[in-house]
């Protein structure tokens, strides 16, 4: 069996090499993301581990070439698989897997950090010399709304409740353990209307695309804070900007932004949306690094490689998504 790992960074290479030696399996490491220009490098390999490139959403030829080259599995090295065209994958008999769970504390604790930083106006202080220019708010003074209580959202809610915050949540599936400890579930409308801080923890989907748009921003509380460590496309950034301009949104902390995939290689700060948002003193943007800890990267690499092996060997795998 031979695997190819594309779009690998320096930190991932260390864990790839360790896994390959442990499993005595050939793994070719390529730093470039998969594209129609380099797809021929996959010839002779059984499976590919990768993060979906922009081309994978629209280029059927890419899937055709992967099938012709002998690839049997697209092992996606993330939880989100929204960049995959499942019709093309099915047409060319390519099984798709993902990494559904890895160190929830990596993203969860990052979200809590963003909440605390925006409540205490840290982004504004980074751009201001007056140390008493902005009065902060404490967790006990606000209501924090958690949108989505999966592994990460539940961890965020749990941490905030332990720190004394009043937490409410909206989710398709309730966490009964947290509910028994006092977490109150409300409708989406109630969440956006009652929360001083909203933290997003839902996957990207057609249904959730631009979920946060003008209508939602209109209903949010004055001076509300919005946190997003999930997927950028959940927020309509162009619709958000006017609400930042007039001060309706009191703070923004995001680790994901629309179209970020286009700028992973050229530099996230080149994204025109980033350029617009960083002009606001109460905005804090990080380049999709909430997950980026040693523990999380190791678990992602190992799970992606394990998924590929399981599919190629026709073994049971709970991480198959299509």
C-alpha positions as CSV (number, residue, x, y, z in Angstrom):
1,X,0.0,0.0,0.0
2,X,1.2,3.5,-0.9
3,X,-0.3,6.8,0.3
4,X,0.3,10.4,-0.7
5,X,-0.2,13.3,1.7
6,X,-0.7,16.6,-0.1
7,X,-0.7,20.1,1.2
8,X,1.5,19.1,4.2
9,X,3.1,21.7,6.3
10,X,6.3,21.4,8.3
11,X,4.6,20.5,11.5
12,X,2.5,17.8,9.9
13,X,5.6,16.2,8.2
14,X,7.0,15.2,11.6
15,X,3.9,13.3,12.5
16,X,3.5,11.8,9.0
17,X,7.1,10.4,9.2
18,X,6.4,8.9,12.7
19,X,3.2,7.3,11.5
20,X,4.8,5.9,8.4
21,X,7.7,4.3,10.3
22,X,5.3,2.9,12.9
23,X,3.0,1.3,10.3
24,X,5.8,0.5,7.8
25,X,3.8,2.2,5.1
26,X,5.1,4.3,2.2
27,X,3.7,7.9,2.5
28,X,4.8,10.5,0.0
29,X,4.7,14.0,1.3
30,X,3.9,16.9,-1.0
31,X,3.7,20.5,0.2
32,X,1.6,21.8,-2.6
33,X,-2.2,21.4,-2.5
34,X,-3.8,19.1,-5.0
35,X,-4.6,20.7,-8.4
36,X,-5.1,19.7,-12.0
37,X,-1.5,20.7,-12.6
38,X,0.0,18.3,-10.1
39,X,-2.6,15.5,-10.0
40,X,-0.3,13.2,-11.9
41,X,1.8,12.9,-8.8
42,X,-0.9,10.7,-7.4
43,X,-0.3,8.0,-10.0
44,X,0.5,4.7,-8.4
45,X,-0.8,5.5,-4.9
46,X,-3.9,3.9,-3.3
47,X,-5.1,6.8,-1.2
48,X,-4.6,10.5,-0.7
49,X,-4.8,12.6,2.4
50,X,-5.5,16.3,1.8
51,X,-7.4,19.5,2.5
52,X,-9.8,20.2,-0.3
53,X,-8.5,22.7,-2.8
54,X,-10.7,25.3,-4.6
55,X,-10.6,23.2,-7.7
56,X,-12.1,20.2,-6.0
57,X,-15.5,22.0,-5.8
58,X,-15.8,22.5,-9.5
59,X,-13.4,20.4,-11.5
60,X,-14.7,16.9,-12.5
61,X,-11.5,16.3,-14.5
62,X,-9.6,16.3,-11.2
63,X,-11.7,13.4,-9.8
64,X,-11.5,11.5,-13.1
65,X,-7.7,11.7,-13.0
66,X,-7.6,10.5,-9.4
67,X,-9.6,7.5,-10.4
68,X,-7.4,6.8,-13.4
69,X,-4.3,7.1,-11.2
70,X,-5.6,4.4,-8.9
71,X,-6.7,6.5,-5.9
72,X,-9.5,4.8,-3.9
73,X,-10.0,7.2,-1.0
74,X,-10.0,11.0,-0.4
75,X,-9.0,11.2,3.2
76,X,-9.8,14.8,4.2
77,X,-7.6,16.1,7.0
78,X,-10.4,18.2,8.7
79,X,-13.9,17.8,10.1
80,X,-15.5,20.0,7.4
81,X,-15.8,18.5,3.9
82,X,-17.7,21.3,2.3
83,X,-15.0,21.7,-0.3
84,X,-15.6,18.2,-1.8
85,X,-18.0,17.7,-4.7
86,X,-19.7,14.5,-3.7
87,X,-21.3,14.0,-7.0
88,X,-17.9,13.9,-8.7
89,X,-16.5,11.6,-6.0
90,X,-19.4,9.1,-6.3
91,X,-19.1,9.2,-10.1
92,X,-15.5,8.2,-9.9
93,X,-15.8,5.7,-7.1
94,X,-13.8,7.7,-4.6
95,X,-14.6,7.1,-0.9
96,X,-14.5,10.3,1.2
97,X,-13.5,10.2,4.9
98,X,-13.0,13.0,7.4
99,X,-11.5,13.6,10.9
100,X,-14.7,14.1,12.9
101,X,-13.0,14.6,16.3
102,X,-9.6,15.9,17.4
103,X,-8.6,17.7,20.6
104,X,-11.8,19.7,21.1
105,X,-9.9,21.7,23.7
106,X,-7.7,23.3,20.9
107,X,-10.6,25.1,19.3
108,X,-12.8,25.3,22.4
109,X,-10.3,27.0,24.6
110,X,-9.4,29.4,21.7
111,X,-13.1,30.4,21.5
112,X,-13.1,31.1,25.2
113,X,-10.0,33.2,24.8
114,X,-11.6,35.3,22.0
115,X,-14.7,35.8,24.1
116,X,-12.7,37.0,27.1
117,X,-10.5,39.2,24.9
118,X,-13.4,40.9,23.2
119,X,-15.3,41.4,26.4
120,X,-12.3,43.1,27.9
121,X,-11.8,45.2,24.7
122,X,-8.3,43.8,24.1
123,X,-8.5,44.3,20.3
124,X,-9.2,48.0,20.8
125,X,-6.3,48.3,23.3
126,X,-3.9,46.9,20.8
127,X,-4.6,49.9,18.7
128,X,-4.9,52.5,21.5
129,X,-2.4,54.1,23.9
130,X,-4.8,55.1,26.6
131,X,-4.9,52.2,29.0
132,X,-8.3,53.3,30.5
133,X,-10.1,54.1,27.2
134,X,-12.5,51.2,27.3
135,X,-14.4,49.7,30.2
136,X,-14.6,45.9,30.0
137,X,-17.4,43.5,30.9
138,X,-17.1,40.4,33.1
139,X,-18.5,37.0,32.3
140,X,-20.9,37.3,35.2
141,X,-22.4,40.5,33.7
142,X,-23.4,39.0,30.3
143,X,-25.4,36.3,28.6
144,X,-23.4,34.1,26.2
145,X,-25.2,32.2,23.5
146,X,-23.6,29.0,22.1
147,X,-24.8,28.1,18.6
148,X,-24.2,24.3,18.3
149,X,-23.4,22.0,21.2
150,X,-21.4,19.3,19.6
151,X,-18.0,18.4,21.1
152,X,-16.5,21.9,20.8
153,X,-19.6,23.9,21.5
154,X,-20.3,21.8,24.6
155,X,-16.8,22.3,25.9
156,X,-17.1,26.0,25.4
157,X,-20.4,26.1,27.3
158,X,-19.0,23.9,30.1
159,X,-16.0,26.1,30.6
160,X,-18.0,29.4,30.6
161,X,-20.6,28.0,33.0
162,X,-17.7,27.0,35.3
163,X,-16.3,30.5,35.1
164,X,-19.6,32.1,36.2
165,X,-21.2,33.1,32.9
166,X,-24.9,32.9,32.2
167,X,-25.0,30.6,29.2
168,X,-27.8,29.7,26.8
169,X,-27.6,27.5,23.7
170,X,-29.3,26.6,20.5
171,X,-28.6,23.2,18.8
172,X,-30.3,20.5,16.7
173,X,-29.2,18.0,19.3
174,X,-29.2,19.0,23.0
175,X,-26.4,18.0,25.4
176,X,-28.4,16.3,28.2
177,X,-25.5,16.4,30.7
178,X,-25.1,20.2,30.4
179,X,-28.9,20.7,30.4
180,X,-29.1,18.8,33.7
181,X,-26.5,21.2,35.1
182,X,-28.5,24.3,34.1
183,X,-27.8,25.0,30.5
184,X,-30.9,26.4,28.9
185,X,-31.8,25.7,25.3
186,X,-33.6,28.3,23.3
187,X,-34.7,28.9,19.8
188,X,-32.3,30.6,17.3
189,X,-34.4,33.7,17.4
190,X,-34.2,33.9,21.2
191,X,-30.5,33.2,21.1
192,X,-29.6,36.1,18.9
193,X,-32.0,38.5,20.7
194,X,-30.9,37.7,24.2
195,X,-27.2,37.1,23.9
196,X,-24.5,39.7,24.7
197,X,-22.0,37.3,23.1
198,X,-22.7,34.7,20.4
199,X,-20.2,32.0,19.8
200,X,-20.7,29.9,16.6
201,X,-20.0,26.2,16.7
202,X,-21.9,24.7,13.7
203,X,-20.6,23.1,10.5
204,X,-20.8,24.8,7.1
205,X,-23.7,23.7,5.0
206,X,-26.1,25.0,2.3
207,X,-28.6,25.7,5.1
208,X,-26.1,27.6,7.2
209,X,-24.6,29.6,4.4
210,X,-24.7,33.3,5.4
211,X,-26.9,32.3,8.4
212,X,-25.7,35.5,10.0
213,X,-26.9,38.2,7.6
214,X,-28.7,41.6,7.8
215,X,-31.9,40.2,9.3
216,X,-30.0,38.5,12.1
217,X,-27.7,41.5,12.8
218,X,-30.8,43.6,13.1
219,X,-32.1,41.4,15.8
220,X,-28.9,41.2,17.9
221,X,-28.5,43.2,21.0
222,X,-26.9,46.6,20.9
223,X,-23.1,46.2,21.5
224,X,-23.3,42.4,21.0
225,X,-20.1,40.5,20.4
226,X,-19.8,37.8,17.7
227,X,-17.3,35.0,17.8
228,X,-16.7,32.5,15.0
229,X,-14.2,29.6,15.2
230,X,-16.3,27.4,12.9
231,X,-16.6,28.2,9.2
232,X,-16.3,31.7,7.5
233,X,-19.2,31.3,5.1
234,X,-21.7,31.1,8.1
235,X,-21.3,34.9,8.3
236,X,-22.2,37.3,5.5
237,X,-19.2,39.6,5.9
238,X,-20.3,42.3,3.6
239,X,-23.6,42.5,5.5
240,X,-21.7,42.6,8.8
241,X,-19.5,45.6,8.0
242,X,-22.3,48.3,8.1
243,X,-23.2,47.1,11.6
244,X,-19.6,47.5,12.7
245,X,-19.5,50.9,11.2
246,X,-22.5,52.2,13.3
247,X,-21.4,50.4,16.4
248,X,-24.3,47.9,16.6
249,X,-21.7,45.1,16.8
250,X,-19.6,45.8,19.8
251,X,-16.8,43.3,19.1
252,X,-15.8,40.6,16.6
253,X,-13.5,37.7,17.2
254,X,-13.1,35.3,14.3
255,X,-10.7,32.6,13.3
256,X,-12.5,31.8,10.0
257,X,-13.6,34.1,7.2
258,X,-15.2,33.7,3.8
259,X,-12.9,32.8,0.9
260,X,-10.0,32.1,3.2
261,X,-9.0,29.0,1.3
262,X,-8.0,31.1,-1.6
263,X,-5.4,32.8,0.5
264,X,-3.9,30.0,2.6
265,X,-0.8,29.9,0.4
266,X,-0.5,33.6,-0.7
267,X,-1.2,35.0,2.8
268,X,-4.5,35.4,4.7
269,X,-4.0,39.1,5.1
270,X,-4.3,39.5,1.3
271,X,-8.0,38.5,1.6
272,X,-10.0,41.7,0.8
273,X,-12.5,40.9,3.5
274,X,-9.7,40.7,6.1
275,X,-8.4,44.1,4.9
276,X,-11.8,45.6,5.4
277,X,-12.4,44.1,8.9
278,X,-9.0,44.9,10.4
279,X,-9.7,48.6,9.9
280,X,-12.1,48.4,12.9
281,X,-10.4,48.7,16.3
282,X,-12.8,46.2,18.0
283,X,-12.1,43.4,15.6
284,X,-9.7,40.5,16.2
285,X,-8.9,38.1,13.3
286,X,-6.7,35.1,13.4
287,X,-5.7,33.0,10.3
288,X,-7.6,29.8,11.0
289,X,-5.2,28.7,13.8
290,X,-7.7,27.8,16.6
291,X,-7.0,24.1,16.0
292,X,-3.3,24.4,15.5
293,X,-1.7,22.7,18.6
294,X,0.7,19.8,18.7
295,X,-1.9,17.5,20.1
296,X,-4.5,18.4,17.5
297,X,-2.2,18.3,14.5
298,X,-0.9,14.8,15.5
299,X,-4.4,13.5,16.0
300,X,-5.5,14.9,12.6
301,X,-2.6,13.4,10.7
302,X,-2.9,10.0,12.4
303,X,-6.7,9.8,11.9
304,X,-6.4,10.9,8.2
305,X,-3.8,8.2,7.5
306,X,-5.7,5.6,9.5
307,X,-8.8,6.4,7.5
308,X,-7.0,5.9,4.2
309,X,-5.6,2.6,5.2
310,X,-9.0,1.3,6.5
311,X,-10.7,2.2,3.2
312,X,-8.0,0.7,1.0
313,X,-8.1,-2.5,3.1
314,X,-11.9,-2.7,3.1
315,X,-12.0,-2.4,6.8
316,X,-14.8,-1.0,8.9
317,X,-14.4,2.8,9.2
318,X,-16.8,5.0,11.1
319,X,-15.4,8.2,9.5
320,X,-16.7,7.5,6.0
321,X,-18.9,10.4,4.9
322,X,-19.6,9.4,1.3
